[in-house]
Amino acid sequence: MWQRVPRAEHGPVTENLMGLHMSLLEVLVLPGAIALVMARWLPPALRPRVTIAAAAVFVPSMIALSIAGIRWQLLPVLAGTVLALPFALSPLLRRHTGRPAWRARWWLALPGSVACVGLIATGPVAAWAFPVPEFPEPSGRFAVGTRVVQWTDPRRPETFTADRHDRRTVVVQLWYPAQKSPAGTQRAQYLGRTEHEARTVSDALARVVGLPGVLVDGIPRAHTRSVFNAPVADGGGRFPVVLFSPGSGGVRTQNTAWAEELASHGYLVAALDHPYDSAAVVLSDGRTVHTKTTSTGDRDKDNKLAAHWTTVRRADLSFVLTQLDRLGGGEIAGPLTGRLDTGRAAVTGHSMGGAAALQAARQDRRFDAIIDLDGYPHGPTSPALHRPALALTQAITPATDPHYLPRLTQTLKLNTATSYRLTLPGAAHLTFMDGPLYLPPVPSIVGSLGRTESPRVVAKTTLAFLDATLRDKPGDLAHVLSAYGDLSVYRPSTHR
């Protein structure tokens, strides 16, 4: 039975105001640069003092930034200042040598000043468009810890290599409820265990989407809200587990803001790198495995390839659930022994990872719930799902793949448990990952919800679903979800 639930009137407010996302040193450079350009237009008595004061701010700030590492966003600021510098310093130098001060006529100086100001203004605009991501503070009662593990499945050969002795290895990042760390504790690096790993992964992600790596050089500079290897929280009992598979070419950390929010509410989130599928996977021995999955451009061939890659991911997810069960039971030593409740497990994924989550739930009855974050359901549609499912989708437009919605609807209607499809107004495909935190706020790329609202909405809706399905939290789940968008509910047919 299908039911469309009207949207509640108390939905989220779109966040439109965003800061410049610049460090204090970078901000200090701007007034110094502007003052050096504008000094030419000041009265003669003020010109020397303003020039000296501006240089006293600009030069030390640039030296400090050179030591720390200048972001490309500051290069236009530097270029505009360098162009203006001779005109700002010339009167000072001539006065010092006793020669009469030279000053260009205003109609010659005005275009140059406008060009220099334009270059300088490009800096904060670029910093706003490509910021160092600032992760939202998790709203739950727990602090968040994270750790990275690497597991090899001795029973499964690696199908992406020709070595018949090679066995499938996955890298998994865990986010979990943790004890509060002392003030000043270093937060976890984003995209990797070290800055070097983060830069390796960032460069690989840029190559996958065809961007110069320098454009996203702010990403490896970011730190998240979790702490590596923080002690596990004392309270909270045993934690339900949520497995996550990233999108095609995606990496385990691509949904860090979401994972940290779930962990702060008492969940264990395990996100996978899929070697030879993820853009880059840095193994424990230092080797980097790059993606080998590429599209052909032929729809039929690509569908077959995607179905195969989804099958590999599905097996990865089931293997990791087994390892988590062993970890929780003490067969694998670790601080989470005795704290994991793998009897309450959800499988989730974004894009192709969502398709993998659907297939994993079909094949592995240990998964109690499924979340598909805007993923096309690649692979077979049988056997039917037998677990509650939530599919979050972007706004459906004429440009959307016409096969997507019918295929997803068919999958949800065949479920023998209640399924929910929630379409988020203003969402795009990358709304469902960390992309809005560091990519240009272009609606067609990251949606129009805003940098702070995008992760909040995705976390709120998925948390409501997980609390209802894994924790049996009372309440009207359909009413809660309908507050965020256009909700369709698919209840199992009584004739089935």
SVG drawing of the C-alpha trace seen along z (x, -y; Angstrom):
<svg xmlns="http://www.w3.org/2000/svg" viewBox="-5 -68 74 87">
<polyline fill="none" stroke="black" stroke-width="0.4" points="0.0,0.0 1.4,-3.4 0.7,-6.6 1.9,-10.1 2.3,-12.1 1.7,-15.9 4.7,-18.0 4.4,-19.4 4.5,-23.2 7.4,-23.4 10.1,-22.3 13.8,-23.5 14.8,-27.0 17.3,-27.3 20.7,-28.8 21.9,-31.4 24.5,-33.4 28.1,-32.1 31.4,-33.6 34.5,-34.2 36.2,-31.1 39.6,-32.8 42.2,-32.5 43.1,-35.5 46.4,-36.0 44.5,-35.8 42.0,-38.4 44.8,-40.7 46.4,-40.7 43.2,-42.2 43.1,-45.6 46.9,-46.0 46.6,-45.2 43.6,-47.6 45.4,-50.4 48.5,-50.1 46.3,-50.4 44.3,-53.3 47.3,-55.3 47.7,-57.0 44.3,-58.6 44.9,-60.0 46.0,-63.6 49.8,-64.0 50.2,-64.4 48.5,-61.0 50.0,-59.1 53.4,-58.1 51.9,-57.1 49.1,-55.0 51.6,-53.3 54.0,-52.5 51.2,-51.2 49.7,-49.1 53.1,-47.6 53.7,-46.9 50.5,-44.7 50.8,-43.2 54.4,-42.1 54.6,-40.3 51.3,-38.6 52.5,-37.4 55.8,-36.1 53.9,-34.2 51.5,-32.7 54.5,-31.8 55.9,-29.7 52.5,-28.1 51.7,-27.6 49.9,-30.1 46.5,-28.9 45.9,-29.6 43.0,-31.9 45.6,-34.5 47.5,-34.6 45.2,-37.2 45.5,-39.3 49.3,-39.1 49.2,-39.9 47.1,-43.0 49.3,-44.3 52.5,-43.7 51.1,-45.7 50.2,-48.6 53.3,-48.5 55.6,-50.5 53.1,-53.3 52.6,-53.3 56.3,-53.2 57.6,-55.6 56.7,-58.8 58.4,-57.5 61.6,-56.5 61.8,-59.8 61.2,-61.8 64.0,-59.9 66.4,-60.6 65.4,-64.3 63.9,-64.0 60.5,-65.5 57.6,-63.0 56.1,-61.6 52.4,-61.0 50.5,-59.6 47.6,-61.6 44.3,-60.4 42.9,-59.2 45.9,-56.9 45.9,-55.8 42.2,-55.0 42.1,-52.0 45.1,-50.5 43.7,-51.0 40.4,-49.4 42.2,-46.4 44.3,-46.0 41.2,-46.2 39.4,-43.7 42.3,-41.3 42.4,-41.7 38.6,-41.2 39.0,-37.9 40.8,-36.4 37.9,-36.4 35.5,-35.4 37.7,-32.3 38.1,-31.6 34.3,-31.6 33.8,-29.4 36.6,-26.9 36.9,-27.1 38.8,-25.0 35.7,-23.0 34.5,-23.7 32.7,-20.7 29.5,-21.2 29.5,-20.5 27.7,-17.2 24.5,-17.7 24.4,-14.5 25.4,-14.0 28.5,-12.0 31.9,-13.3 33.1,-11.4 36.2,-9.2 37.5,-7.7 39.9,-4.9 40.9,-3.2 41.2,0.6 42.2,2.7 40.8,6.2 41.6,8.9 39.0,11.6 41.0,14.8 38.0,16.5 37.6,14.0 40.0,13.4 40.7,9.9 38.9,9.7 40.6,6.4 44.1,7.9 45.5,10.8 47.3,12.3 45.3,15.4 46.8,15.3 45.6,11.8 42.8,11.6 40.2,8.8 41.3,6.1 39.1,3.3 40.0,0.2 37.3,-0.9 37.0,-4.0 35.0,-3.8 33.3,-6.7 32.0,-5.9 30.7,-7.6 33.8,-8.6 34.8,-10.2 35.3,-14.0 38.9,-14.8 40.9,-17.5 40.8,-21.0 43.3,-21.6 43.4,-17.9 44.1,-17.7 41.1,-16.9 41.2,-14.2 42.6,-15.0 40.0,-15.0 40.4,-12.5 43.1,-10.5 45.1,-9.5 47.9,-12.0 48.0,-15.2 50.1,-13.3 47.3,-10.7 44.7,-13.5 46.6,-15.2 46.9,-11.9 43.2,-11.2 42.3,-14.8 44.4,-14.9 42.9,-11.5 39.3,-12.8 40.1,-15.9 41.4,-13.7 38.3,-11.6 36.0,-14.6 38.5,-16.3 39.4,-19.2 43.0,-20.6 44.0,-19.5 45.0,-23.0 41.4,-24.1 40.5,-21.9 43.8,-22.4 41.8,-23.5 40.3,-20.1 43.5,-18.4 43.9,-21.4 40.7,-20.6 40.2,-18.9 36.9,-17.2 35.1,-17.1 36.3,-13.7 39.5,-12.6 41.6,-9.7 41.7,-6.8 39.8,-8.6 38.7,-6.4 35.2,-4.8 32.4,-6.5 31.7,-5.0 27.9,-5.1 25.4,-4.4 25.4,-0.6 26.1,1.3 26.0,-0.8 23.9,0.1 26.1,0.3 25.6,-1.6 27.7,-0.5 28.3,-3.0 29.5,-2.6 30.5,-5.8 29.7,-6.8 31.5,-5.7 35.1,-6.8 34.2,-8.0 36.1,-7.4 35.3,-6.3 35.5,-9.8 33.2,-11.5 30.3,-11.6 32.3,-12.5 29.9,-15.2 27.0,-12.7 29.0,-9.9 30.1,-12.2 26.5,-13.3 25.3,-9.7 28.1,-8.7 27.3,-11.6 23.9,-10.1 25.2,-6.7 25.8,-4.8 28.9,-3.1 29.4,-4.1 31.7,-2.0 32.5,-3.6 34.4,-1.6 37.0,-2.3 36.5,0.1 40.0,0.7 40.2,0.3 36.8,-1.5 37.5,-4.3 39.6,-7.1 42.6,-6.3 43.0,-3.9 46.2,-4.2 46.9,-0.8 48.7,-0.2 51.9,0.7 52.0,-2.7 50.9,-1.5 48.2,-3.6 45.6,-1.7 43.9,-3.9 40.6,-3.4 40.3,-1.0 36.5,-1.6 35.8,-3.7 32.6,-4.2 32.5,-3.3 29.8,-5.7 27.6,-2.8 24.6,-2.6 24.1,1.2 27.8,1.9 27.9,-0.6 24.9,0.9 26.5,4.4 29.8,2.9 27.9,1.1 26.0,4.2 29.4,6.1 31.0,3.3 27.9,3.3 28.2,7.0 31.8,6.5 30.8,3.7 27.9,5.9 30.3,8.6 32.6,6.0 29.7,4.8 28.8,8.3 32.4,9.0 32.8,5.9 29.6,6.7 31.2,10.1 34.4,8.4 32.4,6.0 30.6,8.9 34.0,10.5 35.3,7.1 32.3,6.6 32.6,10.2 36.3,10.0 37.6,12.3 39.4,9.3 41.1,7.3 40.1,3.7 38.7,1.0 35.2,1.6 35.0,5.2 31.7,5.7 30.3,2.3 28.9,3.2 25.3,4.4 25.5,6.0 22.1,7.5 20.9,3.9 22.6,3.1 21.8,0.8 23.4,0.7 23.7,-2.7 25.3,-4.2 25.5,-7.2 25.0,-6.9 26.5,-3.6 27.0,-2.9 23.2,-3.1 22.8,-0.5 25.3,1.7 23.4,1.2 20.2,2.4 22.0,5.5 23.6,6.2 20.3,6.2 18.9,8.6 21.6,11.1 22.4,10.7 19.5,10.9 21.6,9.6 20.9,6.1 17.8,4.7 17.4,1.5 18.5,-0.2 19.3,-3.8 19.9,-4.7 21.2,-8.3 20.3,-9.1 21.5,-5.9 20.3,-4.2 19.4,-0.6 21.9,1.2 21.7,5.0 18.8,7.5 15.6,6.5 15.0,9.9 14.8,11.3 12.5,8.7 13.7,6.6 12.4,7.6 13.6,4.7 12.5,1.1 14.1,-1.2 14.6,-4.9 15.5,-6.4 16.6,-10.1 16.5,-11.6 17.4,-15.0 14.7,-17.0 13.5,-15.2 13.9,-17.4 13.6,-16.9 17.4,-16.3 17.1,-13.4 17.7,-9.9 14.2,-8.9 14.9,-5.3 15.9,-6.3 12.5,-7.0 10.6,-4.1 13.4,-1.7 13.7,-3.0 9.9,-3.0 9.7,0.6 12.4,1.6 10.5,0.0 7.1,1.3 8.4,4.9 9.6,4.5 7.7,6.7 8.5,4.0 7.5,0.4 9.6,-1.8 10.0,-5.6 11.1,-7.8 11.8,-11.4 12.6,-14.0 14.4,-17.0 13.6,-20.3 16.7,-22.2 18.9,-19.0 21.4,-17.9 23.3,-14.7 26.3,-16.0 24.0,-17.3 24.1,-13.9 27.8,-14.0 30.4,-16.5 30.5,-18.3 28.5,-21.4 31.1,-22.1 33.9,-22.8 32.6,-23.0 31.3,-26.2 27.6,-26.8 26.3,-26.2 22.7,-24.7 23.3,-22.3 26.3,-20.8 25.6,-20.9 22.0,-22.1 20.6,-25.2 20.2,-24.2 23.4,-25.9 26.6,-24.7 25.2,-24.2 21.7,-23.1 22.7,-20.3 24.4,-18.1 21.8,-19.0 18.9,-17.8 20.5,-14.6 21.5,-13.8 18.1,-14.6 16.1,-12.5 18.4,-9.5 18.7,-9.7 14.9,-9.7 14.7,-6.6 17.5,-4.8 16.0,-5.6 12.6,-4.2 14.0,-1.0 17.0,-0.1 15.9,-1.5 12.1,-1.2 11.7,-4.9 8.0,-5.6 6.4,-8.3 5.1,-8.9 8.1,-8.5 6.1,-9.5 5.2,-12.8 8.8,-13.6 10.1,-12.8 7.4,-14.8 8.7,-18.0 11.7,-17.9 10.3,-17.3 7.9,-15.3 7.4,-11.9 6.0,-8.8 5.3,-5.8 5.2,-2.2 3.5,0.2 3.5,4.0 0.4,5.1 -2.0,7.3 -2.3,9.4 1.3,10.2"/>
</svg>
